[in-house]
Amino acid sequence: MYRKSVIHIKSTLKVMALFAFTLLVFSCKKDSNLTTPKDKEVTAKDILGNPNYLAICYGGYRQNSREVQPTIAELKEDLKILAALNIKVVRTYNVHLAHASNVLKAISELKKEHPKFEMYVMLGAWIDCKNAWTDLEPNHFEESERNEVEINEAVRLASNYSDIVKIIAVGNEAMVKWATSYYVQPSVILKWVNHLQQLKKENKLANDLWITCSDDFASWGGADASYKTQDLEELINAVDYVSMHTYPYHNSHYNPNFWNTPVEEQILSDTEKIDKAMHRSFEFAKMQYHTVKNYVRSINPSKPIHIGETGWSSSSDGFYGSEGSKASDEYKQSLYYNHMREWTNKEGISCFFFEAFDEPWKDSGNPFGSENHFGIFTVDGKAKHVLWNSVDKKVFENLNRSKKTISKTFNGNKEELMKTVLVPPSY
């Protein structure tokens, strides 16, 4: 009886062990099919279009000149603030200044100090035409000799920080013809995109590094036919994805039909008029995105399309201020930001919102110029209206910028904020 019981127990244990092993194998197989980016090295393909990897444009300049470069300690302050907002991808614009390499050093240090810290970079390589930014006439049919230097430095940084740099953008608004000081022909961008793609094939750059050009919606075939050239078609096929820009904010001056308050809305309250205008602005951005998408997909149906830049300035004493389109204030910026984040997250579109912090160097001679005020934080680290709820939730607890805690603009007084909010002009 005892012997039979022991045999029975052993047999039962074997069955249980076999069952447990089967479950373990099935579980491992199941998990391997559901591998998340955290289980492997994250690539651009994992990041772009993934709402868990929010993106933003970032310049850490705190003074009114780029000759004063932010320190690595200052960059680390900023990156921790952005990480608290679940932003995991930052976009830089050039590599000829120390800022880009220092951002990479700062991220690398943070990863060593905090093993769970996660941040990636879309590295910009600035592209110019011949004679750009000189007293000579820009030659838009030849490129600057410095372009090669810029590309080579981008390659060096992408190679040295392959765990951080996941995207290289060849040029920023470098093909759009209103960039009269420096724009180039699509053939120049195509040349350097092909060069980088060849380096990937030669294993001199990571094969999963994505190459793009970040440019205005018009440059990607979203406007008049003059942009729709054979070189542009080849470029669309050459890039790993299309990075397009859309700015209803600027169009509130240059193309205001969508912006101005129509007759049928003039009976509404001021707040309702503003909300309607901001919804139309959001629809305007969507329209530009879909215009580009339709053209790009007519050439390459599988080409991904993301938003490399869009934003809304909170201040202006020029075209977008009280004497102009009346577009500039924190309330409108907040509405636009939330509209764009909600839509792009839902649709699987990466949106590099412009931008993280105000940068006073951009219009250094005019402190109230709109270019200085696109940040969702002020230069001294105050959270603009779009982030007031984040302050309330203590998202930025124990974080500082320039030794100041992150507090709300207007001391969080909504009534004071709304006094600065102007109603768009009427037809």
C-alpha positions in Angstrom: 0.0 0.0 0.0 2.8 2.4 0.9 4.8 1.5 -2.3 1.7 2.1 -4.5 1.1 5.4 -2.8 4.7 6.5 -3.4 4.4 5.4 -7.1 1.2 7.3 -7.4 2.6 10.4 -5.8 5.7 10.3 -8.1 3.5 9.9 -11.1 1.3 12.8 -10.1 4.4 15.0 -9.6 5.7 14.1 -13.0 2.4 15.1 -14.6 2.4 18.3 -12.7 6.0 19.1 -13.7 5.2 18.4 -17.3 2.2 20.6 -17.2 4.2 23.4 -15.5 6.9 23.0 -18.1 4.3 23.2 -20.9 2.9 26.4 -19.4 6.3 27.9 -19.1 7.2 27.1 -22.8 3.8 28.5 -24.0 4.3 31.6 -21.8 7.8 32.2 -23.2 6.6 31.8 -26.7 3.6 34.1 -26.1 5.9 36.7 -24.5 8.3 36.5 -27.5 5.5 37.4 -29.8 4.6 40.4 -27.6 8.1 41.8 -27.2 8.0 45.5 -26.3 10.7 48.0 -27.0 11.8 47.7 -23.4 12.8 44.0 -24.1 15.2 44.9 -26.9 17.1 47.9 -28.2 14.7 50.6 -29.2 14.7 51.6 -32.9 13.2 54.5 -34.8 10.6 52.1 -36.1 9.6 51.4 -32.4 9.5 55.1 -31.6 7.8 56.9 -34.4 4.1 56.7 -34.2 4.2 55.3 -30.7 2.2 57.4 -28.2 4.4 56.0 -25.4 7.3 58.0 -27.0 6.2 61.6 -27.1 8.4 63.9 -29.0 9.4 67.5 -28.8 11.8 70.0 -30.4 14.5 71.1 -28.0 17.0 73.9 -27.7 18.4 74.5 -24.3 19.6 78.1 -24.9 18.8 80.3 -21.9 20.6 83.6 -23.0 19.9 85.9 -25.9 22.9 84.6 -27.9 23.9 81.1 -28.9 27.5 82.1 -28.1 26.5 81.2 -24.5 26.1 77.4 -24.8 24.1 75.6 -22.1 26.2 73.5 -19.8 25.7 69.7 -19.5 24.3 70.3 -16.0 21.7 72.7 -17.5 20.9 70.2 -20.3 20.4 67.5 -17.7 18.0 69.7 -15.8 15.9 70.2 -18.9 15.9 66.6 -20.0 14.7 65.4 -16.6 11.9 68.0 -16.8 10.9 66.7 -20.2 11.1 63.1 -19.1 8.7 63.9 -16.3 6.2 64.7 -19.1 6.8 61.2 -20.6 8.7 62.9 -23.5 11.3 60.4 -24.7 12.4 61.8 -28.0 14.0 65.3 -28.6 14.9 66.9 -31.8 18.0 69.0 -32.4 18.8 71.2 -35.4 22.5 71.3 -36.2 25.8 69.8 -35.1 28.2 72.6 -35.8 27.6 74.0 -32.3 28.4 72.2 -29.0 24.7 71.9 -28.1 24.0 68.7 -30.0 27.0 66.8 -28.8 26.4 68.0 -25.2 22.7 66.9 -25.4 24.0 63.4 -26.2 26.6 63.5 -23.4 23.9 64.7 -21.0 21.6 61.8 -22.0 24.4 59.3 -21.7 25.3 60.5 -18.2 21.7 60.4 -17.1 21.4 56.8 -18.3 24.4 55.9 -16.2 23.1 57.8 -13.2 19.5 56.5 -13.6 19.3 53.1 -15.3 15.6 53.5 -16.1 16.1 56.9 -17.8 15.1 56.8 -21.4 15.6 59.5 -24.0 16.4 59.4 -27.8 17.4 62.0 -30.3 16.4 63.1 -33.8 19.7 64.6 -34.8 19.6 67.5 -37.2 22.2 68.2 -39.9 21.9 71.8 -41.1 22.0 72.3 -44.9 22.6 75.6 -46.7 23.0 76.8 -50.2 26.2 78.5 -51.4 26.7 82.0 -50.0 24.0 81.5 -47.3 24.1 84.0 -44.4 26.7 86.1 -46.1 26.7 89.5 -47.9 26.8 87.6 -51.2 23.7 86.6 -53.2 22.6 83.2 -52.1 23.0 80.6 -54.9 20.1 78.2 -54.5 21.4 75.9 -57.2 24.7 75.1 -55.5 25.3 73.9 -51.9 27.5 75.3 -49.2 30.9 73.6 -48.7 30.0 73.3 -45.0 27.2 70.8 -45.7 29.8 68.0 -45.9 31.3 69.0 -42.6 27.8 69.0 -41.0 26.9 65.6 -42.4 30.3 64.1 -41.3 29.8 65.4 -37.8 26.2 64.0 -37.7 27.6 60.6 -38.8 30.3 60.7 -36.1 27.8 61.5 -33.4 25.3 58.9 -34.6 28.0 56.3 -34.6 29.3 57.2 -31.1 25.9 57.4 -29.6 24.0 54.7 -31.5 22.0 53.8 -28.4 20.6 57.4 -28.4 20.5 58.8 -31.9 17.7 57.0 -33.8 17.0 59.5 -36.6 19.1 61.9 -38.7 17.3 64.7 -40.4 19.1 66.1 -43.4 18.3 69.8 -43.4 15.6 71.8 -41.6 13.1 73.7 -43.9 16.0 73.6 -46.4 13.9 73.1 -49.5 11.0 75.5 -49.0 11.4 78.6 -51.2 10.4 81.2 -48.6 13.7 80.3 -46.8 15.3 82.8 -49.1 18.5 83.1 -47.1 19.6 79.5 -47.5 17.2 77.1 -49.3 18.6 74.4 -51.7 17.1 72.2 -54.4 15.8 68.8 -53.5 18.7 67.2 -55.4 21.1 68.4 -52.6 19.0 66.8 -49.9 18.7 63.7 -52.0 22.5 63.5 -52.4 23.1 63.5 -48.7 20.2 61.1 -47.9 21.5 58.6 -50.4 25.0 59.1 -48.9 23.7 58.2 -45.4 21.7 55.3 -46.7 24.8 53.9 -48.3 26.7 54.2 -45.1 24.0 52.1 -43.5 24.5 49.4 -46.2 28.3 49.5 -45.5 27.6 49.0 -41.8 29.2 52.4 -41.0 25.9 53.5 -39.5 23.3 51.4 -37.7 21.0 49.7 -40.2 17.9 50.6 -38.1 18.9 54.3 -38.0 16.2 56.2 -39.9 17.1 59.0 -42.4 14.7 61.8 -43.3 14.5 65.5 -44.2 12.4 67.7 -42.0 10.7 70.4 -44.1 7.6 72.5 -44.7 4.5 70.8 -46.0 4.9 72.6 -49.3 8.3 71.1 -49.8 6.8 67.6 -49.6 4.3 68.2 -52.4 1.5 69.7 -50.2 1.3 73.0 -52.1 1.8 74.2 -55.7 3.0 72.0 -58.5 6.4 73.8 -58.7 7.6 71.6 -55.8 6.5 68.3 -57.4 9.7 67.4 -59.2 11.4 64.2 -60.2 14.1 64.8 -57.6 11.4 65.2 -54.9 9.8 61.8 -56.0 13.3 60.2 -55.7 13.7 61.8 -52.3 10.4 60.5 -51.0 11.5 57.0 -52.0 15.0 57.5 -50.5 14.0 58.6 -47.0 12.9 56.2 -44.3 10.0 58.4 -43.5 8.7 61.9 -44.4 9.0 64.6 -41.7 6.7 67.5 -42.5 6.0 70.8 -40.8 2.6 72.6 -40.4 2.0 76.0 -38.8 -1.5 77.3 -38.6 -0.1 79.9 -36.2 1.9 81.6 -39.0 -1.0 81.1 -41.4 -3.2 83.2 -39.1 -1.4 86.1 -40.7 -0.4 84.8 -44.2 -3.5 82.8 -45.0 -6.2 83.9 -42.5 -9.4 82.6 -44.1 -9.6 79.7 -41.6 -8.6 82.0 -38.7 -10.9 85.0 -38.8 -14.3 84.8 -37.0 -17.0 84.3 -39.7 -20.3 86.3 -39.5 -22.3 83.3 -38.2 -20.1 83.0 -35.1 -20.1 86.7 -34.2 -23.1 86.1 -31.8 -20.9 83.7 -29.7 -19.1 84.6 -26.5 -15.4 85.6 -26.8 -14.3 82.3 -25.4 -16.5 80.4 -27.8 -15.1 82.4 -30.7 -11.5 81.6 -29.6 -12.3 77.9 -29.1 -13.9 77.7 -32.6 -10.8 79.4 -34.2 -8.5 77.0 -32.5 -10.5 74.0 -33.7 -10.3 75.4 -37.2 -6.5 75.8 -36.7 -6.3 72.2 -35.7 -8.3 71.2 -38.8 -6.0 73.4 -40.9 -3.0 71.4 -39.7 -4.8 68.1 -40.4 -5.6 69.3 -43.9 -1.9 70.1 -44.6 -0.9 66.7 -43.2 -3.4 64.9 -45.4 -2.4 66.9 -48.5 1.1 65.7 -48.0 0.0 62.2 -47.3 -2.1 62.0 -50.5 0.9 63.2 -52.6 3.5 61.0 -50.9 1.3 57.9 -51.0 0.7 58.5 -54.8 4.5 57.9 -55.1 5.1 55.4 -52.3 2.0 53.9 -50.7 3.9 52.5 -47.7 6.0 55.6 -46.8 5.4 56.7 -43.2 4.6 60.3 -42.6 5.1 62.1 -39.3 5.0 65.7 -38.1 8.6 67.1 -37.5 7.4 70.4 -36.4 4.3 72.3 -35.3 3.7 74.8 -32.6 2.0 77.9 -31.3 3.8 81.0 -29.8 2.4 82.5 -26.6 3.6 86.1 -27.3 4.0 88.5 -30.2 4.2 92.2 -30.8 4.2 91.7 -34.6 2.0 89.9 -37.1 0.5 87.7 -34.5 -0.2 90.2 -31.7 -2.8 92.8 -30.8 -2.2 94.7 -34.1 -2.2 91.6 -36.2 -4.0 88.2 -36.1 -4.3 88.2 -32.3 -3.2 84.6 -32.3 -0.5 84.7 -29.5 -1.3 83.8 -26.0 -0.9 80.8 -23.6 -4.6 79.9 -23.7 -4.6 79.4 -27.5 -1.2 77.6 -27.3 -2.7 75.2 -24.7 -5.7 74.4 -27.0 -3.6 73.8 -30.0 -1.1 71.6 -28.1 -3.9 69.4 -26.7 -5.7 69.1 -30.0 -2.5 68.0 -31.8 -1.4 65.5 -29.1 -4.8 63.9 -28.9 -5.1 63.5 -32.7 -1.6 62.4 -33.4 -1.5 59.9 -30.5 -4.8 58.4 -31.7 -3.6 58.1 -35.3 -0.1 56.8 -34.7 1.6 59.9 -35.9 4.7 61.3 -34.1 4.4 65.0 -33.4 7.6 66.9 -32.6 5.9 69.8 -30.9 7.8 73.1 -31.3 9.1 73.6 -28.7 10.1 72.7 -25.1 11.5 75.9 -23.7 11.4 79.6 -24.8 14.7 80.5 -26.5 15.5 84.3 -26.3 18.3 84.2 -28.9 15.9 83.7 -31.8 14.8 87.3 -31.9 17.4 88.8 -29.5 16.7 92.4 -30.4 13.0 92.1 -29.6 12.1 90.3 -26.3 8.4 90.2 -27.3 9.1 88.7 -30.8 7.0 85.5 -31.4 10.1 83.4 -32.2 11.2 83.7 -28.6 8.0 82.3 -27.2 7.1 78.9 -28.7 8.1 77.0 -25.6 5.7 75.3 -23.3 8.0 76.5 -20.6 9.3 80.0 -20.2 13.0 80.5 -20.2 13.1 80.7 -16.4 11.3 77.4 -16.1 7.7 78.5 -15.5 5.1 76.1 -16.8 2.7 77.8 -19.3 -1.0 77.2 -19.2 -0.8 73.9 -21.1 1.1 72.4 -18.2 -0.7 73.9 -15.2 -2.4 70.5 -14.6 1.0 68.8 -14.6 2.1 71.2 -11.9 -1.0 70.5 -9.8 -0.2 66.8 -10.1 3.3 67.4 -8.8 4.8 66.0 -12.0 7.8 68.3 -11.6 8.4 67.8 -7.9 12.1 68.2 -7.0 12.9 69.4 -10.5 14.4 72.8 -11.2 15.5 75.1 -14.0 18.2 77.7 -13.2 17.7 76.9 -9.4 14.0 77.7 -9.6 11.2 75.2 -9.0 8.7 74.7 -11.8 5.7 76.9 -11.0 2.8 78.2 -13.1 2.8 81.3 -15.2 0.4 84.0 -14.0 0.8 82.3 -10.5 -1.9 80.0 -11.8 -4.5 82.7 -12.0 -6.8 81.8 -14.9 -8.6 85.2 -14.8 -5.3 87.1 -15.2 -4.3 84.8 -18.0 -7.6 85.4 -19.9 -7.0 89.1 -19.8 -4.2 88.6 -22.3 -6.3 86.5 -24.6 -7.6 88.3 -27.7 -10.4 87.3 -30.0 -9.4 86.7 -33.7 -10.5 89.4 -36.1 -13.9 89.2 -37.8 -14.5 89.1 -41.5 
